[in-house]
């Protein structure tokens, strides 16, 4: 599932994000959502979140924890 809709993203969910400085390369970071930073219900590039580790980026994919 992609991360374009705020309703699909929940706190403590495992996601894959792209940080601002990695947008060109598309390098992703995986982690657990701590805060949802985008206020609008959707965003074409993904909802911006803060992970528990402190990284901030836009959700590219919602992952299943193993």
Backbone torsions as a table, in degrees:
resi	resn	phi	psi	omega
1	UNK	NA	137.4	179.1
2	UNK	-83.9	172.5	-174.2
3	UNK	-108.7	35.8	-177.0
4	UNK	-84.6	-17.5	-175.9
5	UNK	-115.1	126.5	-176.8
6	UNK	-60.3	-35.1	-177.7
7	UNK	-63.2	-22.6	-178.6
8	UNK	-84.6	-13.3	-173.7
9	UNK	-105.6	131.5	-178.1
10	UNK	-126.0	153.5	173.4
11	UNK	-60.6	145.2	-179.8
12	UNK	70.8	15.1	177.7
13	UNK	-91.9	146.0	-179.5
14	UNK	-88.5	121.1	-174.4
15	UNK	-135.2	168.8	173.7
16	UNK	-116.1	127.1	-178.5
17	UNK	-122.5	162.0	169.0
18	UNK	-116.2	121.5	177.1
19	UNK	-77.9	158.1	-176.7
20	UNK	-52.4	-46.7	-176.5
21	UNK	-73.6	-8.0	177.9
22	UNK	-108.0	9.9	-175.8
23	UNK	-63.0	-38.5	-179.9
24	UNK	-67.2	-44.5	-177.7
25	UNK	-79.2	-25.2	-178.6
26	UNK	78.8	10.5	-179.8
27	UNK	-62.6	131.0	-176.1
28	UNK	-104.5	152.5	175.6
29	UNK	-122.1	134.3	178.9
30	UNK	-104.5	146.1	178.0
31	UNK	-179.9	-173.2	-176.4
32	UNK	-105.1	132.2	-177.5
33	UNK	-67.7	126.9	175.2
34	UNK	-101.5	-46.1	179.2
35	UNK	-136.2	147.1	171.7
36	UNK	-101.4	119.9	-172.3
37	UNK	-96.7	-25.9	178.7
38	UNK	-78.0	128.9	-178.8
39	UNK	-89.2	-28.0	-177.0
40	UNK	-73.3	156.7	-176.1
41	UNK	-68.9	-19.9	178.1
42	UNK	-152.3	159.9	176.7
43	UNK	-150.1	132.1	-174.7
44	UNK	-63.8	-23.6	-179.1
45	UNK	-101.4	1.6	179.6
46	UNK	111.8	150.3	179.1
47	UNK	-74.2	133.0	-179.5
48	UNK	-82.3	131.7	-179.1
49	UNK	-135.3	162.3	169.6
50	UNK	-111.1	130.2	177.7
51	UNK	-83.9	165.2	178.9
52	UNK	-61.3	-24.7	179.5
53	UNK	-83.9	-5.0	176.0
54	UNK	102.0	-12.8	178.9
55	UNK	-68.4	144.6	178.3
56	UNK	-120.0	133.1	178.7
57	UNK	-170.9	-179.3	-178.9
58	UNK	-97.6	134.7	-177.8
59	UNK	-67.9	125.4	176.2
60	UNK	-99.9	-31.4	-176.6
61	UNK	-156.6	142.2	174.0
62	UNK	-96.7	121.4	-172.9
63	UNK	-103.0	158.4	173.5
64	UNK	-95.2	130.6	176.5
65	UNK	-72.9	140.0	-179.1
66	UNK	-78.8	NA	NA
